[in-house]
Each structure stands twice: as structure tokens, then as C-alpha cells.
């Protein structure tokens, strides 16, 4: 009788572990390992002070975005069919989260897209692209995603380990490599990440890097508050 009872208990335990074991393991890893696995994005230095005029005719400078995390892209009138970045994936993988969480943790994230003629040169008439963003991007908000007329090339003028972002070549969109890149600028206008904006995978990775940067600020804030106690 005792053997039968023991066997029954083992069977119940086995079923329990089968059903909940993976979840319990994930909880253990996340609660015990998150501090150990946290990493900080590299700092590639100060970006130049930039300025632009948006589609509403409002003028902005980099000082207006102090305290904000900023994602910088280019955009062309030929989008979404032919453009330097995958506009649809930026909208789905990044902007959608910014819009849905604008009153929460992502409230300090902005996108600035500099309009170019496809060859890297700025254009001033933003009418066509502005209409496209309103038509193609769900819940488009010009105070979250800025359409910019201004000099993007100077903002992309970074060098690191003998590599530079301003490259030319037939393999790049319009012959200019910078048009295909997304920049991640922190709250002090420092470059923290550069990734291609052409593929879904890279765009999703940039979204994860935004979260990492947010976590860095959250951690610094918690440490500061703890030191006051």
C-alpha cells in the first residue's frame, strides 16, 4: 500500500515538473542572473549639434532633445517601395512600441528621420513624405517621429577604430552608406549604437538596444535614490 502511495506521489511530482519545470527554471534564471548578465552599450563619443525644420515648419536643434533617447534615420520620397531603410519594420518593431508606451518607460524615445533625395542630399519639401508617413504608419505622431529637413550627412560623420560611417560605393543605397544606418543617441547626444536599417533582424536588435539603454538609466536612477537613503 505504501509502495503504491509513493509511486502515486512520484507520478504527481513528475507531472508537476513536466508542466511547470521550464517556467520555474526561467523564473530562477531571470531573478538570479539578471544583474550578472546586464551589459552597457559602448559610448562612441559626442555627436555633432544638429538642427532641422520639421514638416510643420517648426525649427529644432539637438538641445531640444536633451534628456531624450533619439533614433536617427534617413527617409526618401520613394519609400516604402524603394528606400534606404525598411520603413515598415521601423514602424512595427520600434515606433509602435514608442507610441504605445509614450506615457510609460519609452516616453523619452524619439525618432528623427532626415529626408534625402536618395543620394544623401537634404530636401526641403517634405509634403510627399509627410503624407506617406500619415498614410502608412499607424497612429503617426509628429511629436514622436519627426520628419526633418536638414543636414544628415554631418550627423553621421563618425569614425571609430579606423572605420567611418560616411562611405561611398555602388553596393549602398544611392551610393551613400550612411543612408542605410540607424543611429542611437543617448540623453547627452552621445552615439551608443549603429545598425543597418535594411533588415527586420537588425531593426529588432536596435529596439533591444533601446531597451538596454533605458535599463542603464533606470539602474543609475535606482542607485542614486538608494544613495540618498
N, C-alpha and C positions, 0 to 999 in steps of 0.2 A: 504494500500500500504506500509505504514511504518512498519506494523507488518510483512508483507511478507519479506521486505528487511532485517529486524532484524533477522528473522528466517533463512534467507539465510546466513547471516554473521555468525550466531552461528553454522550453519551446516559446513561452510568452516573452522571455527576455530576448531570444533570438529575433522574434518578430518585431519587438520594440526597437532593437538596434538596427534592423533592416530598414524600418520606416523612418526613424529619427536620427540614426547614426550620422549620416552625411551632414544634416543640418547642425547637429551638436558639434561636429568637427569644425564646420565653418565658423560657428559662434566662437569656439575656442581660439581658432586662428585669428579671428578679427579682434578679439578682446585682448589677446596676449601678445599679438605680433604687430599691431598697427604702429606702435611707437618705434619699434625696431626697424620697420620697413619704410618709414616715411623718408622721402627724399626731397631735396630742394632743387629747383631749377637753376641752371647756371645763369650767371649775370654777364652778358656780353657787352655791357657798357651803356653809356648815355646816348639816347637817340637825339637827333637834332631837334631844335624847336621848330614846329611846323605850324602852318596856317592854311585855312581853306574857307571857301564860301559854300554853304550847302544849297540844296535845291530851293529853299525858301528865301534865299538871298541873305541869310544870316552869316556873319563872319565869326570864325572861331580860331583860337590858337591852342597850342599844346597846354598852356596854362589853364585853359577852361576844363581840362581833363585831369588835372592834378587830383589824386585820390581815387581815380578810376583805373580799372584794368581795361586796356584798349587792344582790340584786334584790328590790324590794318590789312586791307586787301586792295586790289585794283578791280575795276569793272569796266566793261565795254558795251557799246550800243548793240553789238552783235550777240550779246547774251540773250537767252540762255543756250542758244544753239551752237554758238562758237565764241568762247571767251576763255580768258586765261585761267580762271578758277571754275570749279564746279559749283555754280550758283545754287543749284537745287540742294546739294548736300550741305553747303554752308547754312542755308535756310533751315534745313531739317535737323542737322546734327548740332548746330551751335545756336543760331538765332532763336529757334523755337524754345530752347531752354532758358535763354536770356529773357524772352518775353514772358514765359510762364512763371518765372521766378523774380520778376523785376522788383517785387516788394519784399523779397527774401534775400538769400545769400548772394544771388547773382545781380543784385540791384546796382552794383558798381562796375558792371561789364558793359562796354560799348563796342560797336563795330564802326569803323570808318572805311568806306570804300572810295578810293580816288578814281575818278573817271579818266580813262585814257583813250586815245584814238586807235589802240591796238598795237601801236609801235612804241608805246611808252610815253608819248607826249600828252600833256594835260588838255582836256577840252572844257570849255566853259558853258556850253549849252547842255544842261542836264535834263531837259524836258523828256526826251525819249526814254532815258534810263530810269528817271523818276516814275514815269508811268508804268514801266515794266516791273519795277520793284513793288509798286502798289498792286499790280495785277497778279504777279507770280508768287509773292511772299505773303503767306497767311499772317494776318494781323500786323502788317508792316507799320512800324512806328519810327518816324524820322528822328525822334529823340533817343532812340536806342540804336538804330542803324543809320548812320549819317552818310548821305551821298555827297561827295566832296569834289569841288573844283579847286585844284591846287597842284603843287609840285610834289609828286610822289617819289620821283627818282632820288631826290636828295635825302628823303627819309629812309630809303633803302640802301644808302651808301654806307654799308658796314663792312669791316674787314676783321677776320679772326683766323689765327693760325695760317696766315698767307692765303686764305680763301676770302673771296668777296662776293657779295650778292649781286652786284652790277656786272653781269656777264652778258656777252652777246654771242649769238650763234643761231644757225638755221633750225636747230633742234628745239628752240624755245619759242613760245607764242610771240609772234610779231618780232622775233629776233632778239627779244629782251627777257632775260631770265627772271628779273625781279617781278614781272607782271604775274608770274605763276605762284608767287610765295605769299604766305600769310605770316605777318609779324605779331608777336605777343609782347606788348609793352606793359610794364608794371605801373604801380601808382606813382612812381617817381620818374616815369618816362625812360626806364631802362629796358633794353631788349633782353627778353628772357627765353624766347624760343622762336625758331624759324622753321616752317614746314611747307611742303608743297600743298597747294590748294586745288590740285587737279583730281585727286582721288578720294573716294569715300573714306578709305582707311586712314589716310593722313589727316583728313579733316576731323574724324572722330578722335584721333590721337591728340589733336590740338585742343579739342573740347576737354579731354582728360587733363591736359596741361593747365588749362584754365582752372580746373578744379584743384590741381596741385598748388597753384599759386594762391588760390583762395584759402586753402588749408594752411599755407605758410603764414598768411596774415592772421588767420584765426588762432594759430598756435602762438604767434607773437603777442596777440592781444590777450590771450589767456595768461601767458607768462607775466605780462605787465600788470594785469589785475591781481595776480597771485602775489606779486612783489609788494603791492600796496597794503596787503592784509597783515 
